[in-house]
Amino acid sequence: MRKRVEVFYSGRVQGVGFRFTAESIAGELGVCGWVKNLRDGNVQLMAEAEEGILKDFLSKIKESFSPYIADSDITWLEATSEFQGFEIRF
């Protein structure tokens, strides 16, 4: 079943290639959505795919950035299928 996940990452998550890596992993897995830096130093991610793929996506991000992520606030939602691909937003 397709799901949507919204995640707010905190810690030292800006300036470490977080957004570009998330975009690359999303492309590998076929995840749609976006990622962006927030003014408060956090990173917001919105993604849609099959639930198992999203769990794999989040796991790969955590593996790649565990030294930099202090916390992640994850909210699972129903998919809206509004995204065509995955992009970095500014």
Rosetta blueprint (number, residue, H / E / L):
1 M L
2 R E
3 K E
4 R E
5 V E
6 E E
7 V E
8 F E
9 Y E
10 S E
11 G E
12 R L
13 V L
14 Q L
15 G L
16 V L
17 G L
18 F H
19 R H
20 F H
21 T H
22 A H
23 E H
24 S H
25 I H
26 A H
27 G H
28 E H
29 L H
30 G L
31 V L
32 C E
33 G E
34 W E
35 V E
36 K E
37 N E
38 L L
39 R L
40 D L
41 G L
42 N L
43 V E
44 Q E
45 L E
46 M E
47 A E
48 E E
49 A E
50 E E
51 E H
52 G H
53 I H
54 L H
55 K H
56 D H
57 F H
58 L H
59 S H
60 K H
61 I H
62 K H
63 E H
64 S H
65 F H
66 S L
67 P L
68 Y L
69 I E
70 A E
71 D E
72 S E
73 D E
74 I E
75 T E
76 W E
77 L E
78 E E
79 A L
80 T L
81 S L
82 E L
83 F L
84 Q L
85 G L
86 F E
87 E E
88 I E
89 R E
90 F L
